[in-house]
Amino acid sequence: MTKVTPEVFDEMQMQAVLSVSADVSFKSNKFPKYKLGPDNQILDEATVENKGPPLKDIVAQETERLSDQHKRLSVRDLASKFDKNLSAAAKLSDEAKLKDVASLEGHVLLKKLRDALEYLRGRLAGRNKDDVVKAISMVEALAVKLTQNEGELIQEKFEVKKLANFLKQASEDAKKLVNQERSFACAEIESAKAVVRRIGEALDEQERISLTSGIQEMGEMVEEIQQARRIRLLHHPCKVMDMEHELRALRLQIQEKSAFSVKLQQELMLKKYGEDNNLSLHVLEGSESLGSILRLQPRSEEAMELSKCSIQWYRLSSECSRRELISGANKSVYAPEPYDVGRILQVDIISHGQKSTVTTACPVQPAVGLESYVETLSRKGNSEFSVVISQMNGRNSSSHSAHLLRVGKMRMKLSKGWITKARDAYSSTSMQLCGFRGGGNVAAKSLFWQSRKGQSFVLVFETERERNAAIVLARRYALDCNVVLAGPDDQASLYLL
């Protein structure tokens, strides 16, 4: 048996190493460390180096993230993303090619190493030969492991190629979408430019028309100014003022003539009525003024007794052209009310089929100080008057106790202490108010008030002024409520004249 010295083994090893091709490039400058497992299976030693997650996991995560963001990414961003992923796939493909080259070099190296070990096994014996056999088995195990790695590498290469093709197709589709969207955007931009162009043309046309119309209007204004200047030159200011004064004087003269004509007509009517009064057997006594009483008296003994005659009072319109019947005024005594102011009163006496008429000598005159008294009361809002009930519902009242009549802006109220006799608003359609027309010595202090149907009063005031003021206030407040307070059977429209 030949004994191999360490020097000889080192020399053989150097020869085996020198026989390796110079084209082989090693990944590291030292032999990898392995451990033998059961059945001489080669196990890799755990390395401390952290290479990160596997390539499959990275590709799966990137694909899932791209699918999640696909809906919210714009077309341009999606195309850019696909281009980046395509470049990454190309880089991965290049790395796979480098791994193929390294794997080929590893097979060549393992084959040469196994040949060298076979050569050594034929020349060695004993324990060294067993070591060589063990090294040969390790090299064969490394070859198997390298083959397995090559299979996995081929599978990864296929998946990378598939992903690259998918990303390439997606990139082309994204580019098509970008081009399509670009064409749509260009079409919309051209449409918007056309709209802007049309709007600009319309604005230019409108400005041109407005400029033309402005020039035309300016010319018309110049013509009007020139015409006005000519008129001003033709009519001197002094002459115009003189003409205005003459017109004003003519208007005043026409008004005076009209008033004088009306006065003459009234005087003629009064003269005519005076002649009728001279022929009549009766005469009116009393002052023709508000607050007084007019009494019909016989002029001679030949006159029929008034109790046996039919009597009816009338008021004449302001033009003395129409007679208005005073409903209920059929006594020989009549007290004028505020509505009679400025009117002429007449009374017809009919006896045995013969009728005679007596007329007041002048229109009824207003009471002195009544207007100022009414204005003072209207400023208070609610006015209260002390009254006595003379009649109630057409029957004489036995009680002559004092009551309180309140004339408000919305309603009238009659009460005695805490007891309310009557209360109603002006809006009631059945309310009536006028001076008392039933005669008597207190007719000038009395008024007739119907608060509602079936309820009426004849109230006697303390003075004639209070009675007239109450009538004026109530009618004024009712008119503010769009209601006209009139007497029985009177025409409400006449009170608006």
Secondary structure, DSSP 8 states (H G I E B T S, - for coil): -----HHHHHHHHHHHHHTS-TT---SSSS---EEE-GGG-EEE--------S-HHHHHHHHHHHHHHHTTTS-HHHHHHHHHHHHHHHHHHHHHHHHHHHHHHHHHHHHHHHHHHHHHHHHH--THHHHHHHHHHHHHHHHHHHHHHHHHHHHHHHHHHHHHHHHHHHHHHHHHHHHHHHHHHHHHHHHHHHHHHHHHHHHHHHHHHHHHHHHHHHHHHHHHHHHHHHHHHHHS-HHHHHHHHHHHHHHHHHHHHHHHHHHHHHHHHHHHHHHHHHHHSSEEEES-SBTT--EEEEESSTTS--GGGSEEEEEEE-TTS--EEE-TT--SSEE---GGGBT-EEEEEEEETTEEEEEE-SS-BB--TTHHHHHHHHHTTSSEEEEEEEEEETTEE-S---EEEEEE-SSEEEEEETTEEEEEEETT-TT-EEEE--S-STTGGGEEEEEEETTEEEEEEESSHHHHHHHHHHHHHHHHHTT-----TT--GGGGG-
